[in-house]
Amino acid sequence: MEYEWKPDEQGLQQILQLLKESQSPDTTTQRAVQQKLEQLNQYPDFNNYLIFVLTKLKSEDEPTRSLSGLILKNNVKAHFHNFPNGVTDFIKSECLNNIGDSSPLIRATVGILITTIASKGELQNWPELLPKLCSLLDSEDYNTCEGAFGALQKICEDSAEILDSDVLDRPLNIMIPKFLQFFKHSSPKIRSHAVACVNQFIISRTQALMMHIDAFIENLFALATDEEPEVRKNVCRALVMLLEVRMDRLLPHMISIVEYMLLRTQDQDENVALEACEFWLTLAEQPICKDVLCRHLTKLIPVLVNGMKYSEIDIILLKGDVEEDEAIPDSEQDIRPRFHRSRTVAQKHEEDGIEDRDDDDDEIDDDDAISDWNLRKCSAAALDVLANVFRDELLPHILPLLKELLFHPEWVVKESGILVLGAIAEGCMQGMIPYLPELIPHLIQCLSDKKALVRSITCWTLSRYAHWVVSQPPDTYLKPLMTELLQRILDSNKRVQEAACSAFATLEEEACTELVPYLAYILDTLVFAFSKYQHKNLLILYDAIGTLADSVGHHLNKPEYIQMLMPPLIHKWNMLKDEDKDLFPLLECLSSVATALQSGFLPYCEPVYQRCVNLVQKTLAQAMLHNAQPDQYEAPDKDFMIVALDLLSGLAEGLGGNIEQLVARSNILTLMYQCMQDKMPEVRQSSFALLGDLTKACFQHVKPCIADFMPILGTNLNPEFISVCNNATWAIGEISIQMGIEMQPYIPMVLHQLVEIINRPNTPKTLLENTAITIGRLGYVCPQEVAPMLQQFIRPWCTSLRNIRDNEEKDSAFRGICTMITVNPNGVFQDFIFFCDAVASWISPKDDLRDMFCKILHGFKNQVGDENWRRFSDQFPLPLKERLAAYYGV
């Protein structure tokens, strides 16, 4: 029986009035409407009125009807499970009866409503939905077919997984062949829907699609030159996804696909060109990329390079003709959220002497103000990855183009040439070296081009060659580059300021202590920028200052530098409220500065320390309130606490023992006990880093808490959370050095997990090294407890520590391993060659450690006898053999 419902005239007028008011731009009216809607939701048949206005009240204007449907959609999202049965049925039947409304806006609204109901787990409870929509596709009436397809496309997008599961009796077996029939439909809109529906099932390799894969590909090829851009776009998108999942099926057609994509990458419609350009990005990740593309480079490279020019619309959006905007305040939506990288304790390495750099700040990042991804960025990214695939083989195709571009009279063309030069920097570095002595000075000149967009891209491109610049004598390129970049940091254009600041941070990371002679000049500029910058660039400036501190370290600790740098930083610090997210970058910056200045930071440390402890306390208190009464209290932003813990770590590291009085006068250890048990991994990660740093700086305050802390550390030795596990491991090692023999009761809580981690395949380098050091340190203080397990970890232990530089941590770990070998010599017997190799990795061990090595090596040699030792040491690589003979006389 059909559910009969008729609206009450007065109620209907009231709702129409409300719908009219909600279209008012006035915020007070808007708020009143919101409250009224909330009240109306108490009435069971309120939603009947909404669906009535959407589907039956044809006398109303379309925007009002559509709005009624969108409000209903929000109610479905929030309260669907409380709708009375009759209401639900009425809504469902009205939707299906009106999917073919003559108005495109109403059709789309009904489609959104259907999808929202379906996504509330209703596909199971609405068994007639999919069959009904599929049968409507065959309707003679265009509107009905198009409306049904619109709804199906949204359902395929939202519910792809459940459509491909047994829950629904596999409707795709019928749907996919059905969609394929519509690829040849006379209406472009329908063709486009059909391809879009099938596209939802490519990436998941849906069985129903794989059965028809050849028909699908054939049909796609038939649409290759469709006059409708939307169809061409969906065809390109399908081919890009097929490249990832069914390369085998595309291979026979590869030559024609590549030629087709070349054509589409130059499509008149930018959306089509962008989809097609993704093809090159995806292909570059496939092992067969080189074979497939080598003969097409001559055509492809010019197409990509051409796509790297700013379009006229880009230039308008970027205000490319506004040169001076430094005085215009930033609008808040321009400021992207930034992510704090929590502290991870890492070892210094032999090869580079710097910690692994995070390469994610190197992305092509020159015009984030426009929609995030466009043809220019995609072309540049594709050229970047292809340069990494083809290396210098790319240069014969690029260099002739670059000659024309870089010296072109039109600034847009010249700008794209500079972007090209930056994009190939990583992949073609070797081959570019002969040209750099000529190119770098040209680029340094471009830094003072009259066009701001040229100046800003030049900053980025030069930063991509910073490594080479720093490897040359400093007066040749480093000094002129630095001088020019510092002037750009004070540019009158905000985009240039931003690009210059970022480029300078990269240069700092590469140059490290090479910058020491110029520190006064650098600080002068950075401090002056403080007074000049608007909001967004201030945040980047903090980063440049923090990176400078990381790069020059203790060289920053001179009274005249401190006098320049600290007052503006502390001034900002005092101005910011505790709730202000701008504290994050400032806290990070201060953390680097405190670590670099060491005792030089003493005059500033007390208020900074106090505020950090406060931030932690406030956040914890807020979290407790929220957990107790979630509807009364908002959840806190835990980043405040994370960044504060990290700055406290920086203070502990920089001030060392000087932090002792501050710790004594605060409740930081109680707070840390709570943070170490927080459910958010980043909070735990930062609190373990702080625990390790306080253990080094003032163990007397940590010691009384060890019995509480150790079990928590033990449960966090879970490699699923790499950074948490890493910092917990490191802290255990630091604690054991301080505890000595008193560490004994805690060994069972941690040893087993550590041995498991060091033997796990694919454990990241940093975690392996810290685990090895901690096992060594535990063995150093409690050899009797740890030595029995020697055989289970000696081999991975040796291989993970051979690459790190001689330092305190390595020293204590090796003393531990030697002590354990003395206790349990059999534990090392089978893997002795690995021990020899690890010993040989020391450049200059302390004398008593060298003696320990000597004793063990000679002990082993005497035990096996000369003949066996000779046979054993004949397996050594020559450098190892020579080194052991020279250093230890074996």
BAGUVO-79325 format. One record per residue (C-alpha): x, y, z. Coordinates in steps of 0.001 Angstrom, whole numbers, plus 500000, padded with zeros to 6 digits. Layout:
BEGIN
XYZ/...
//
This chain:
BEGIN
500000500000500000/501356503425499010/502110505662501998/499596508542501869/500779511858503248/499478515371502638/501150518515503941/499337520938506162/499100524266504292/500216526368507266/503163524081508009/504158524225504339/504164528045504294/506257528105507462/508878525840505905/508941527807502645/509468530987504647/512392529309506393/513912528151503100/513689531721501754/515346533137504879/518185530635504715/519159532104501341/519815535458503030/523464536571503212/522989538003506716/524746535902509391/522281536700512182/519400535474510001/521468532402509149/521959531602512824/518258531956513575/517511529593510658/519937526986512025/518204527046515425/514769526837513828/515878523805511744/517163522068514858/513801522624516565/511836521353513548/513831518147513583/511840517182516677/508738516696514444/508568513287512759/507010514612509562/509330517608509104/511305515530506581/508107514743504664/507663518465504071/511231518733502829/510876515897500297/507472517304499285/508976520699498448/511803519035496521/509756516634494404/506112517781494308/505991521542494735/506682522411491089/505314525934491569/508370526899493677/511626528151492142/514355525544491620/516971526911494060/514409526749496903/513373523211495983/516980522088495713/517813523695499062/514950521760500645/516531518548499331/519982519512500630/518607520209504121/516920516808503968/520263515283502926/521897516761506046/519098515356508213/519601511937506626/523305512204507441/522649513158511070/519411511419512109/518467508799509496/518207505917511931/515619507829513989/513252508445511028/509888506638511429/509430503821508874/506660505605507002/508846508701506511/511754506624505240/509572504788502738/507962508007501529/511373509601500950/512689506536499102/509720506221496779/509617509970496046/513312509890495160/512929507030492715/509824508599491155/511573511922490557/515054510942489461/513986512028485946/512759515525486890/512970517905483939/515337520224485834/519050519229485916/519422520884489359/516533518885490866/517802515656489251/521219516218490752/519747516981494185/517612513827494130/520738511888493081/522713513253496032/519842512360498360/519667508786497045/523422508380497449/523354509720500992/520609507279501981/522536504453500271/525736505331502111/523962505050505495/524289501262505128/520966501295503291/522004499482500124/521119496261501965/517770497619503240/516788499087499887/517134496036497630/515052497542494823/517326500610494472/520040499273492146/517750497159489907/515360500114489612/518130502584488693/519603500138486198/516231499593484536/515655503363484373/518827503611482275/516858502007479435/514169504663479582/513232506412476336/513131509671478302/516565511340478286/516042513043481678/515245509748483371/518287508011481899/520601510906482774/519183511269486309/519532507553487015/523093507551485680/523989510578487811/522755508750490911/524545505526489935/527799507391489393/527580508891492895/526755505466494379/529715503894492565/531968506647493943/530694506378497522/530012502673497897/532484500970495538/533641498527498240/530254497220499298/529176496909495648/532059494500495198/531318492339498244/529093489367498927/526809491474501105/524686492492498105/524882489360495984/527395490952493572/525293493446491593/528358494483489591/528159491320487512/525072492895485951/526010496575486307/529395496602484614/528334494954481320/525338497292481388/527539500394481793/529764499229478932/526750499252476579/526317502975477200/529833503893476041/528299504220472563/525228506256473608/524345509269471482/524427511714474427/527898512897475525/526683513352479116/525525509702479268/528792508442477717/530709510406480299/528631508952483188/529141505438481856/532950505707481739/533042507434485139/531013504578486701/533303501857485391/536398503880486375/535455503498490037/536322499796489853/539725499844488149/542075500473491050/540524497781493257/540880495271490373/537205494373490805/536558490848489533/533436491842487562/535455494411485630/538470492161485096/536201489651483351/535306492317480781/538674494063480696/539236493624476955/535789494891476052/536370497833478371/539702498748476756/538236498351473266/535334500634474161/537719503185475629/539704503295472400/536446503880470523/535905507028472628/539444508316472183/538490511271470018/535065511974471542/534029515587470964/532977515948474630/535904517043476892/534374515314479937/534417511992478041/538028512459476892/538966513304480460/537407510090481789/539103508062479038/542490509494480027/541784508850483693/540876505218482912/544096504651480953/546191506146483759/544618503783486294/544886500772483981/548584501530483677/548879500832487401/546750497691487599/546629496031484186/549796497014482384/549771493556480745/546576494434478861/547838497817477691/551259496627476503/550147495379473076/548681498843472397/551410500848474096/552707502723471075/549277504024470110/548421504814473753/551586506887474125/550819508750470906/547257509317472053/548383510641475424/550859512956473724/547959514406471805/545700514689474858/548422516302476981/548079519175474489/544267519114474614/542499522453474304/540623521658477498/542990522056480457/541175519400482530/541718516817479804/545358517853479417/545878517523483175/544404513995483306/546564513002480329/549670514483481880/549192512221484914/549928509362482507/553619510314482306/553875510577486089/552377507117486516/554392505567483688/557628506833485236/556978504634488282/556686501480486128/559793499369485503/559116499316481755/559077503112481500/562459503358479778/561702500783477093/558313502274476349/559315505932476240/562858506038474878/561746506488471249/559101509077472172/561273511471474176/561868513723471164/558123514442471073/557266514156474749/559855516496476263/558768519580474271/555136518869475198/555936518708478920/558145521778478735/555397523638476954/552927522666479657/555174524282482263/554377527819481130/551935529781483253/548557530023481533/546964533454481265/544450532453483930/547273531402486284/548882534783485896/545631536588486695/544999534363489717/548572534797490910/548325538574490428/551391538198488237/551319541893487432/551211543021491068/554861543500491889/554760545074495346/552336543615497835/554412543386500984/552182545849502824/548945543960502124/548015541753505105/547497538046504387/543991536673504292/543645533826506755/542637531202504203/545999531643502431/547806530144505375/548019526403504981/548022524256508103/551549523156508846/552584519902510361/555019519709513194/557660517031512763/558097515577516213/561541514821517543/563073511514516556/566398510692518080/568797509593515333/572456508607515083/575044510633513188/576420508756510227/579849508214508828/579211509234505248/577418512504505644/577708513817509148/574128515062508866/570951513297509814/568836511949506996/567203514982505472/563475514949505003/563190515390501298/559557516328501381/560281520048501464/561824519853498041/558610519454496094/557833521713493195/556127524256495293/556047527548493528/552401528482493182/550297526968495912/547858529867495796/546036528461492764/544119525250492940/546678522899494294/547295520822491203/547346522068487633/548905521318484270/552031523325485033/552728521467488275/551882518109486770/554160518699483758/556988519815486019/556522516814488304/556478514480485282/559702516001483944/561241515623487411/560429511894487651/561432511229484046/564766512928484710/565214510446487539/564444507548485182/566498508584482151/569205510537483991/571597512216481550/570013510558478513/567357513238478850/569775516106478305/570120515940474498/566350516498474352/566322519253476967/569428521352476387/568473522741472945/565097523802474396/566692525332477473/568979527518475350/565931529129473771/563881529409476926/566388530763479421/567307533798477346/563844534444475896/562630538063475801/559114537105477029/559168536671480784/556580533854480820/558768531736478543/561949532548480430/560195531695483718/559189528271482401/562807527638481352/563994528321484887/561349525900486206/562570523246483721/566127523726484937/564977523171488518/562815520167487640/565709518227486062/568198519149488811/567904515925490738/567872513408487888/570327515083485517/572742516526488077/575842514730486734/575246515768483160/574430519345484144/577718519933485976/579662521169482896/576997523826482268/576594525039485843/579572527452485911/577769529387483185/574184528787484355/574487529578488070/575723533164487502/572913533634484950/570372532441487520/571858534666490212/571258537548487789/567635536403487287/567156536812491046/566891540528490373/564574540226487343/561878542876487271/559085540234487300/558297538856490750/557266535452489348/560667535113487676/562461536062490890/560474533543492938/560963530543490619/564680531367490396/564959531064494175/563499527561493980/565660526422491053/568854527681492685/567965525794495860/567859522596493794/571518523186492848/572609524261496341/574540521048496884/576800521752493905/577178525438494801/578415524497498273/580932521998496843/582746524796494956/585151527351496504/582873529669498547/583846532909496834/582913531595493382/579174530952493800/578189530553497449/578963534127498411/577233535846495467/574267533472495758/573907534098499454/574189537860499039/571465537895496386/569172535478498249/569387537576501394/568275540589499362/565346538543498027/564352537661501588/563720541416501894/561953541632498500/558880543843498249/556837540923496885/555463538371499350/555739535379497015/559414536183496423/560035536589500162/558527533155500708/560505531466497924/563732533110499068/563230532094502685/562610528474501693/565559528435499316/567779529941501978/566751527214504445/567832524597501873/571120526416501346/571672526456505126/571182522683505323/573713522133502545/576299524685503646/576227524095507432/579321525642508974/580399527209505646/577982529967506659/579810530834509881/581902533665508343/578722535400507173/576631534938510319/576416538610511255/575197539554507797/572696536669507682/571252537491511102/570994541148510153/568780540245507230/566628537684509029/566028540024511956/565132542875509619/562622540595507872/560798540251511205/559651543839511034/558727543566507372/556814540292507024/553090539639506980/551635536644508798/552270533751506380/555912534515505673/556705535048509347/556017531352509812/558533530492507078/561035532909508572/560952531001511873/561872527903509913/564828529637508239/566104530769511652/565658527321513192/567461525699510259/570284528226510601/570672527268514256/570683523548513361/573263524172510638/575839526299512482/575257524899515990/577420526333518757/578934528947516405/575740530891517059/576664531184520740/578348534604520614/577045537525522665/576651539798519619/574601537181517703/572437536425520724/571834540157521129/570560540393517544/568468537270517453/566807536810520811/564955540119521377/562694539818518293/562021536135518998/561133536787522630/559021539778521583/556905537494519338/556820534887522100/555343537414524525/552777538647522033/551329535242521151/548497533819523227/548589530224524468/545798529330522015/547572530720518964/548787528120516482/551607530446515476/553283529223518639/554122525937516844/556690527241514372/558025529656516987/558455526862519555/560202524709516955/562470527565516055/563311528287519709/563992524610520246/566704524671517556/568040527979518871/568218526706522481/570078523579521354/572575525689519394/573081528449521982/573492526051524913/574499528144527946/573906531267525847/570200530570526157/570278530680529974/569017534264530360/565882533348528371/565181529885529613/562990530406532654/559907532019531051/560221529692528057/560440526623530297/557484527769532431/555268528369529458/556014524973527949/555134523195531194/551957525294531285/550983524339527750/551390520654528587/549357521019531772/546568522974530063/546290520463527228/546158517484529613/543501519185531729/541409519989528663/541738516383527460/540516515069530811/537474517355530733/536717516291527175/537004512586527994/534680512976530984/532051515106529199/532592515117525435/529447517133524710/530394519880527184/534099520266526435/535931520381523134/538867518069522505/542157519952522891/544595520443520039/547359518160521252/549910519734518929/550384522430521578/551535519794524018/553700517942521474/555543521069520401/555988522159524023/557491518763524950/559860519073522001/561004522521523064/561591521221526602/563776518539524985/565667521239523138/566179523133526396/567376520009528207/569774519215525375/571069522772525120/571283523668528813/572337520259530130/572772520335533896/571629523959534014/568034522831533582/568158521068536950/566695523900539078/563847524445536615/562916520756536742/563171520754540528/560675523623540800/558062522177538418/555758519176538139/557064518181534704/557711514543535666/554129514043536829/552926515552533571/555281513334531562/553889510260533314/550489511197531825/551887512096528402/553739508773528149/550352507030528365/548492509288525935/546617507489523184/548110509733520511/551426508263519288/553050511668518633/552507512674522266/554218509504523475/557005509937520949/557817513434522194/557543512522525869/560050509653525445/562476512023523708/562138514410526649/562595511553529119/565899510619527460/567084514221527432/566180514799531102/567874511511531986/571075512900530480/570669516364531990/569473515771535575/568962512126536412/568541512831540121/564994514091539378/564113511248537018/565377508407539185/562503508319541736/560057507779538824/561912504945537100/559791502196538660/556680503910537196/558251504744533841/559930501459532878/556777499332532422/555353502053530154/558572502109528111/558374498327527802/554852498386526383/555875501004523820/558544498834522203/556082498194519416/557586498675515955/554145499377514516/554723502952515703/558264503411514451/559043506792516001/557451506000519363/559349502713519507/562568504432518451/562417507120521144/561369504655523857/564322502435522917/566747505345523062/565394506497526444/565834502980527899/569479503065526827/570082506459528431/568365505320531640/570423502134531839/573695504095531652/572558506197534630/571096503309536637/574045500930536330/573548497646538176/570204498897539563/568786498377536067/568632494632536824/564940494323537853/563831496064534643/565710493951532087/562884491359531741/560430494138530828/562381495191527745/565091492791526581/562863490321524819/561143492973522676/564459494628521784/565936491335520539/562796490761518507/563013494213516908/566677493881515939/565860490605514158/562810491884512295/563105492186508517/562631495719507111/563212497555510370/564239501150509512/567909502052509935/567432504551512756/565428502114514859/567956499295514253/570842501500515379/569087502711518505/567997499167519371/571555497885518990/572939500686521153/570361500064523875/570985496296523895/574715497041524171/574133499476527032/571900497038528917/574646494420528522/577220496922529742/575405497536533042/573928494024533538/576095491586531541/574927488524533494/571295489163532510/571840489984528839/574849487861527775/572924484532527673/570957485903524684/574082487003522802/573756484477520009/570241485700519217/571324489260518377/575085489460517773/574874489339513974/572260492070513331/573847494012516201/577204494123514414/575809494957510989/573651497812512246/576418499574514199/579244499381511663/578069502516509821/577664505044512590/580318507518513610/582475507032516700/580606508675519566/579621508228523216/576648506032522419/578630503752520142/581401503596522762/579136502432525597/577377499938523328/580657498305522247/581901498142525832/578695496296526582/579166493820523754/582762493122524813/581702492554528412/578999490126527267/581447488242525006/583704487789528011/580760486343529970/579468484171527109/582191483620524454/580207480810522796/577451483252521919/579658485004519346/581502481984517993/579462481377514811/579242485048513868/582760486123514810/583466487531511331/580678490103511890/582228491135515184/585612491606513461/583988493776510822/582210495923513438/585440496407515404/587181497505512223/584561500238511728/586079502253514600/588353505073513506/589759505850516939/588399503942519923/589511505067523406/592577503178524632/590783500951527141/588132500010524553/590895499199522051/592418496915524708/589081495121525116/588939494544521342/592530493286521376/591870490802524189/588816489335522453/590484489054519025/593644487440520421/591583485215522742/589639483903519779/592794483411517709/594523481475520506/591447479358521100/591089478203517479/594840477970516813/596989479658514142/596044477301511323/592284477741511811/592676481492512300/594512481752508986/591748479849507202/589128481995508965/590777485315508189/591282484340504551/587522484854504099/587926488522505101/587794491219502451/591300492645502059/590718496069503736/589310494305506810/592228491892506978/594787494715506690/593012496895509204/592802494223511900/596462493339511383/597570496981511562/595424498006514557/595183494832516623/598108492688515461/596023489662514449/
//
